[in-house]
Amino acid sequence: MEIFRGNIAGRWAVTTWTTLALAVGSTHAGPSTAPNPAVANADAAIVVDEARLFLERGDAAYRADRFDDAAHAYRGAVEALTNASGFESHREAAIERLVQASVQHARKRAQGGDPAAARLALDQAVALAPDHPSIKRMLDDLDDPIRNNPASSADHARDIDEVRRLLYQADGAHQLGDYDKSDAFFEEVLRIDPTNHAARRGMERNAAAKSGHRAAAHDHTRAEMLAQVDAAWESQTPPVGDVAVTGLDDTPATADESVTLAARLDQLVIPRVALDQANLEEAIDYLRAVTRDLTGGEGVNFNINLAAGGEEAARRIRAARFDLQLTNVPLRQVLRIIADMTRTDFRSDGFAVIFTAAGSVSDALVTRTYRVPPDFLTSLGATSEAGSASADPFAESSAQTGLLAKRLTAREVLEAQGVAFPDGAGASYNPSTNTLRITNTEANQEIIAQMIDTVSQTEPVMVAVRVKLIRTEQHNLEELGFDWLVSPFGLSANHLFAAGGTIGNGLARTNADFINPVGSTSIPGIPTDPGQQVSNIVTGGLRSGDGASTGDSIDSLIASQSGRQQSSVAPGVLALTGLFSDGEAQMILRGLDQKKGIDIMAQPSTVTRNGQASTIEIIREFIYPTEYEPPELPNSVGSTSGAFPVTPATPTAFETKNTGITLEVLPVVDSSKRTIDVTINPSFIEFDGFVNYGSPINTTTTDALGRTISVPITENAILMPVFSSRRANTQVTIADGATIAIGGLMTDSIQNTEDKVPVLGDVPLMGRLFRSKAKNPVTSALVFLVQVELLDPTGRPYRDR
């Protein structure tokens, strides 16, 4: 059935109105058959107007998808045309509209999971047109369990609509890249429908998108950190000209809106003071009014307490009159002048300015609680400790290790600042609430209050200390030499033979250093057993390999597998062998050209508060033995094979060594926040290896041929570690953001080796074949760089504010 919407309904309505109007007109024009034609015409007009009004309402509701309201309106049009003669076709048209609106309303109810309401919506249409095809199809659909699930309900339908809306919103948020918001919509869907596949798949898409972003962020962060490592190798360009690090005149002072009383006394400037024969009370009243005008009604509290000075002094002070004319003077200076003229003293207790008789000091103890900054005690403690350094910088250190200062109590810190504590006075600090409770005299309370005001007005800063260790080494090795091996050959009728010599005290050559056999010919002097020394060598006295360029003895000892330094010749590059009827000769060209660079950069850093020590450790605990029990040998054994049980050296005591990086710093920032005094102790400890102080325990036995051989029973290793330490311990003053070198070491060692065979090595041109040359330069540089930077509480550089 076609659903009439928009222009179709409009055209149908126009047609209906036109037909109704013509019908009414024909009633007026036709002959009068009724007893009262005027009344009939009036009734027809009323019917037309009423039907037209109902139809207009129904069409408007139908176009707005308010099918229930449309059905009610069409029902009114049908009822209006029921008893009107001559309008039967129009009534049928209104019934058709009523049927369509009822069917649409019933379909909407059925989709909403309320089949009962759908049937109820069709009741009016069924009563007027029971055989209408649209009504029959709709009733059949309501009875069809496939089209309408019997288990459906109105709540379920509402949930479906809500889930659909949320899924659309979630997909839209995903398209916008707002994955968190999209996940929130999907979670709402799962709260309604816990088994919704679309929501889970959508969350999977969001997770995949986030994973892609995080993978890109991982790559970016890794590349950025590697770039920072490369940038750490960049040497700093020294500044041009002098760097100003002192003075505060160029930094304008700023004041907080809510200032303390002490700060207000200094910041309030009285434009004009005009007192003529005024006493103390009149001057105080005048200042109350002036400060009230300058501060927008807040003013400053003043109080006069002359009882402590006695009645005579109080009477004399009240009777004293003076003249005072001032212009643009701070309030504190005005109070000081008035106190001098009236022979009084003034002080502030944080809430009011109190005038007392001069020289009247009360010994009464009062208790007050102050809220202080978290670093109040450490700031004052650092100031007192900075001035109590040892007079002898080379004196032996105390038993206390590290840079951590002794933790002082609140009373000890205040006493170090010159605050007296008479009998009964005391001070306690509560770090959880940052409150300082003081019991002391009024005068000392005033001093403590001024200290707190000074520290509270100081903006807190943090100190970032970065220590950079850069170590660079360059090892080069260039070597070129020759080895000659000549077997005996006859010079004259087998009576005179010539051949190479022996090794002597030179570097031993074994059969592995030469080539044998050559083809099918064995060369005399080169043994076939592995590890045996050769003979008939001409160049046995030429040093080569490790013998020509000896490294550091400790490094060589550590690198040795057996714990003893071993040497070997340079590798052979080229071999030349001559096979003659009377003998053989072999030449080996040995050469090396090696370059080795070692670049190490480590930069530990730490952030701490002013005056507070900080330690950062990036270490590994290395536990090693320090004491060994000697090996135990049996007094007698019954074995004839030469083997017997032996207990090797056994470790009995151990120590722990921290290897890695340790940084201890103690920064103290000056009042101008331009320079920082830093006590710094960086330490870089590396484990190089073990040195074996033991020796193998051997026994003798016979082999299969009956020869006596030495057989090791146990290695009996006694291992002791070797560590490399690079430390610096110094105190420096560094400008904010500057980088300076606090220590370093540069070494350069060159080993030159030139050996030759006597006589043969001096032969022009050919003599080079009997020489060996080696050059081994080793250059190293070590430098400690320190950068100190002040940070505000947000982590940004303080100097960039």
Beta strands, then each sheet from edge to edge (+ up, - down):
strand 1: 269-278
strand 2: 302-304
strand 3: 322-330
strand 4: 344-348
strand 5: 353-357
strand 6: 366-371
strand 7: 426-430
strand 8: 435-440
strand 9: 462-486
strand 10: 489-492
strand 11: 496-498
strand 12: 572-579
strand 13: 584-602
strand 14: 605-609
strand 15: 614-629
strand 16: 650-669
strand 17: 675-692
strand 18: 697-702
strand 19: 708-714
strand 20: 719-727
strand 21: 730-735
strand 22: 739-756
strand 23: 771-791
sheet 1: 1+ 3-
sheet 2: 2+ 5+ 4-
sheet 3: 6+ 8- 7+
sheet 4: 12+ 13- 9+ 14-
sheet 5: 12+ 13- 9+ 23- 22+
sheet 6: 10+ 11-
sheet 7: 15+ 16- 17+ 20-
sheet 8: 15+ 16- 17+ 21-
sheet 9: 18+ 19-
end
